[in-house]
Amino acid sequence: MSNRRVMPIALILLIGVVGAEDRVQSELRFAAHTKDEKTAGVWVDGQYVGFVKELAGDKKLMLLPGKHEIVIRQAWYNEFVKQVILEPGQIEQINVALVKSARLPTKDATGELKIAATPSRAAVFVDGQYAGHVDEFNGVGKAMLLTPGQHRLRIALPGYLPFDTMVIRQPRNLNWETDVRLL
């Protein structure tokens, strides 16, 4: 066969393979109603993938068929956990319904921590607990409240090296900022 005949056939096969891959994967969609639900972090099978509001449109969440554990976390709310079994080509919608935790912020949490990091969608953990994503703690009127003492701060996003540090909030030190760039 000549190259002129082989190229169109190869192109048709390549398009068919790409189209077949889309039919094999499943799509996961989220329906959130409150601001706290929309800014909650999403984990799929233990891996942080982003926050609810951003996992839509072009950034839709495509998964391989099979069983998956979806966990949605937001500070001061109980974890929302759902097991899903996805079929090829299936679109599954998860209705996010967060319930306030009985563990409320303490009155001693008076110090503010502002965080500026790139990318701003990275997850922020304080003392091993999910606190939100970076964008929630950067800008006018946005900050994290912390109690006096030592706290372990971790900023992480898949595909980037995590940032880990200890911050010490002295009782007299009311406000401070940190600027982080994930590599």
C-alpha positions in Angstrom: 0.0 0.0 0.0 1.2 3.5 -0.7 1.6 6.1 2.0 -1.3 8.1 0.5 -3.7 5.2 1.3 -2.2 4.3 4.7 -2.4 7.8 6.2 -6.2 8.3 6.0 -6.8 4.8 7.4 -4.4 5.5 10.3 -6.1 8.8 11.0 -9.6 7.1 11.0 -8.3 4.4 13.4 -6.8 7.0 15.7 -10.0 9.1 15.8 -11.9 5.9 16.6 -9.6 5.0 19.5 -9.9 8.5 21.0 -13.7 8.4 20.7 -13.9 4.9 22.2 -11.8 6.0 25.2 -14.4 8.7 26.0 -17.2 6.0 25.9 -15.2 3.8 28.3 -14.7 6.5 31.0 -17.5 7.7 33.3 -18.2 11.2 34.3 -18.8 12.4 37.9 -20.8 15.6 38.5 -21.5 17.4 41.7 -24.6 19.4 42.7 -23.9 21.8 45.5 -26.2 24.6 46.8 -24.4 26.5 49.6 -21.0 28.4 49.4 -19.5 25.9 51.9 -20.6 23.0 49.7 -19.2 24.6 46.6 -15.8 25.3 48.1 -15.5 21.9 49.8 -12.6 19.7 48.8 -13.1 16.5 46.8 -11.1 13.2 47.2 -11.5 10.3 44.9 -10.1 7.0 46.2 -8.0 8.9 48.7 -6.5 11.4 46.2 -7.4 15.1 46.4 -8.7 16.2 43.0 -9.9 19.8 43.7 -12.9 21.6 45.1 -16.6 21.0 44.1 -17.2 24.3 42.2 -14.1 23.9 39.9 -15.0 20.3 38.9 -17.4 21.3 36.2 -17.4 22.3 32.6 -14.0 21.8 31.0 -12.6 20.5 34.3 -15.1 17.7 34.6 -14.1 14.7 36.5 -13.6 11.6 34.3 -13.1 8.2 36.0 -12.5 4.7 34.9 -15.5 2.3 35.4 -15.6 0.5 38.7 -16.0 1.2 42.4 -14.8 4.5 43.8 -15.0 6.2 47.2 -15.8 9.9 47.0 -15.1 12.0 50.1 -16.0 15.7 50.3 -14.5 17.7 53.2 -15.0 21.2 54.5 -13.8 22.7 57.7 -16.4 22.6 60.5 -18.5 20.0 58.7 -18.7 16.3 58.9 -17.1 14.4 56.0 -19.5 13.5 53.2 -18.6 10.0 52.0 -20.3 8.2 49.1 -19.4 4.9 47.4 -20.2 4.8 43.7 -20.0 2.0 41.1 -19.5 3.5 37.7 -20.4 1.8 34.4 -18.6 2.7 31.1 -20.0 6.0 29.6 -22.2 6.6 32.7 -22.8 10.1 34.1 -23.2 10.0 37.9 -24.3 13.1 39.8 -23.5 13.4 43.5 -25.8 15.7 45.5 -23.5 17.3 48.1 -25.2 17.7 51.5 -22.8 18.8 54.2 -23.8 18.6 57.8 -22.3 21.0 60.4 -19.9 19.3 62.8 -20.6 19.3 66.5 -17.0 20.4 66.9 -17.2 24.2 66.5 -14.3 26.7 66.2 -12.9 27.6 69.6 -13.2 31.1 71.0 -9.4 31.0 71.4 -8.9 31.0 67.6 -8.1 34.7 67.3 -5.0 34.8 65.1 -5.4 35.2 61.3 -3.2 33.4 58.8 -3.4 34.6 55.2 -2.0 32.2 52.6 -0.9 33.2 49.1 0.1 30.2 47.0 0.3 29.1 43.4 -1.8 27.3 42.2 -4.6 28.8 44.3 -6.7 25.6 44.0 -4.2 23.7 46.2 -5.6 22.1 49.4 -4.6 23.5 52.8 -4.3 21.2 55.8 -3.7 22.3 59.4 -2.6 19.7 61.9 -3.6 17.0 59.5 -7.2 18.3 59.0 -8.5 19.7 55.7 -9.1 23.5 56.2 -10.0 24.5 52.6 -8.2 25.6 49.4 -5.6 28.4 49.2 -8.0 30.9 47.6 -10.2 30.8 50.7 -7.4 32.3 52.8 -6.0 35.0 50.4 -7.4 38.4 49.8 -9.4 41.1 51.5 -11.5 39.7 54.3 -10.2 36.2 53.8 -8.0 34.5 56.4 -7.7 31.3 58.5 -8.3 31.7 62.3 -5.8 29.8 64.4 -5.4 29.3 68.2 -2.2 30.2 69.9 0.5 27.5 69.7 2.3 25.4 67.1 0.4 24.2 64.0 1.6 22.0 61.1 0.6 23.6 57.8 0.6 21.5 54.6 -0.3 22.8 51.1 -0.7 20.1 48.5 -2.0 19.5 45.0 -1.5 16.3 42.9 1.2 16.9 40.3 3.0 19.4 42.6 5.5 19.0 45.4 3.7 19.6 48.7 4.7 22.5 51.0 5.1 21.6 54.7 5.9 23.9 57.5 5.3 24.6 61.2 3.7 27.9 62.2 3.8 29.2 65.7 1.2 31.7 66.8 2.2 33.6 69.9 -0.7 35.0 71.9 0.4 38.6 71.2 0.9 38.0 67.4 -2.5 38.4 66.0 -2.0 38.4 62.2 0.7 37.1 59.8 1.0 36.0 56.2 2.8 33.4 54.3 3.5 33.2 50.5 4.0 29.8 48.9 4.7 28.6 45.4 4.3 24.8 44.8 6.7 23.3 42.3 
